[in-house]
Amino acid sequence: MAQGITTVLDKISRDYEMRKARINVASFISACDFVENAQVIANLAYVLANKDMTVCIVDFKVFYPNLYYWLSIEPNKKGEGLMRMLKNYRNDIKSVINQTSEKNVFLLSPSPYDSLESYYSFEFRHIETVINVLRENFDIVLIDVPNNPPLEFCLGAMMNCMQGFFIAAERIDVLSNMIKLLHHAGSIGISEAKFLDVIFMNSQNTAFDYAALRKSNFSVTAQLPFVKEAWESSLKGRIYLRDAQIVNKTYVKEIQKIADKFI
């Protein structure tokens, strides 16, 4: 009997550790030009939503938001969406987020009509509060983070996420760009260890030095091929994996590798 109880308790403990370790807030940061975080995030959210998870996508590119294009949503009016939540996190969550065409996928976005200077007054504590509220209300939170170290929305997201992903292309400046940002983040106490996963997109089998990444402790989570229709999705208001008549099998496989980090 005691052995049976011990076995059950061990299983509960293992399940708890798995739940605790499961990623529920992730940041995605561009490491160079010729990448589009929104493409990865939109398709990843679709896959996770079809695993019966509620997903909130957050656009922290407060100066130039674009996720509403990729999800085919009307832009928020000035002062609505993210701005309203930053000013008062006690707002009903339903009044600040947008429902997308995918049942379990929601968007928290700035308005493209907000003035740039209206975001200068927000501090890390505001960003932390917003992320914590979303964490409590959704299974998964995916944050599109601007690679702009002086901006609180960059470092604030890095500070308060469980896992970070760099999104990169096969460009010579990728490694130095990632190391530079992580050294800066580390100088203010942000763990560099949670930003060692790299997602390559628009891969074209070039002579890129992947060995140099591994020597710097980075690992390649996924390697998405260049797919013209996936790149054009925002122009058509579509999610590639859901709406394309024929999907690239390699693209599906690589997106699933990212999704497996959350499941």
C-alpha positions, -999 to +999 in steps of 0.1 A: +000+000+000+028+024+010+046+016-022+015+023-042+010+057-025+047+065-031+043+057-068+012+079-071+030+108-053+060+104-075+038+106-106+021+137-092+054+153-085+067+145-121+035+159-136+038+191-115+074+196-126+064+191-162+036+217-159+059+241-141+086+237-168+062+241-197+066+274-215+036+297-211+052+330-220+077+333-248+094+362-265+104+363-302+132+387-312+145+394-347+183+389-349+187+405-383+170+418-414+150+395-438+130+379-411+094+384-400+085+374-364+048+378-372+049+350-398+063+325-373+041+336-344+008+335-364+015+300-377+027+288-343-004+302-326-026+283-351-008+250-343-011+255-305-047+266-307-055+233-324-040+216-294-069+231-273-047+258-259-059+295-256-032+317-271-027+354-267-004+371-292+011+403-280+026+430-303+052+449-284+064+467-315+047+497-302+061+522-327+053+500-358+028+472-350+020+448-378+005+416-363-030+428-370-022+425-407-011+389-403-042+380-384-066+400-406-079+423-378-090+459-380-065+481-362-074+495-328-084+530-325-060+555-309-055+548-272-072+514-273-057+479-270-023+477-254-022+514-245-054+511-224-041+480-206-008+496-198-026+526-183-050+504-163-044+466-160-077+463-142-096+468-174-117+438-184-094+417-206-122+412-231-123+449-237-087+453-247-079+422-267-091+413-302-106+380-312-091+366-343-107+343-370-091+314-351-113+303-322-085+301-295-062+328-307-064+364-294-044+396-301-033+424-278-019+451-300-010+488-299-029+511-322-009+522-353-025+556-346-009+561-312+018+588-311+054+575-306+060+596-275+029+582-258+049+550-250+080+568-235+065+570-200+060+533-194+084+514-172+094+477-166+067+475-139+039+483-163+052+456-188+055+431-160+020+436-149+006+433-184+024+400-189+013+386-156-023+394-163-021+377-196-003+347-181-032+342-157-058+344-184-043+324-213-025+290-216+002+305-239+014+341-244+035+348-275+052+382-276+066+399-307+095+419-293+113+447-310+151+444-311+155+479-296+175+476-263+169+511-250+132+505-252+115+491-221+093+469-242+123+450-255+141+444-222+108+442-202+096+413-224+130+396-221+129+400-183+094+385-178+092+357-203+100+320-196+117+314-229+131+335-256+136+327-293+158+346-317+145+346-353+173+347-378+182+345-414+214+330-429+233+363-426+268+370-415+259+394-387+234+371-369+257+357-343+273+390-333+239+407-331+225+380-307+256+380-285+256+418-283+219+420-272+224+391-247+255+408-231+235+440-227+205+420-212+228+402-189+243+434-176+209+442-160+203+407-146+183+391-175+193+354-178+211+348-211+204+310-208+167+314-218+176+331-251+198+304-267+171+290-290+173+302-326+146+299-353+160+303-388+135+313-415+138+318-452+165+291-452+180+285-486+208+260-478+236+286-479+271+280-466+261+296-432+284+287-403+261+268-380+290+254-361+299+289-348+264+291-333+269+259-314+303+270-301+285+300-286+259+277-269+231+285-293+209+258-307+188+257-338+152+250-328+137+251-363+148+259-398+119+272-419+124+272-457+115+302-478+079+297-489+066+325-511+029+319-501+038+320-464+056+353-468+027+368-487+001+357-461-003+391-445-011+406-479-041+382-482-051+383-445-044+345-441-027+321-419-005+300-441-008+267-424-046+270-422-055+286-455-030+274-481-043+248-505-010+230-504+014+235-476+051+229-476+058+197-456+091+209-444+076+242-432+049+222-412+075+199-397+097+229-385+068+248-370+058+217-351+093+216-336+087+250-321+052+240-309+067+209-292+085+233-268+051+244-255+032+211-253 
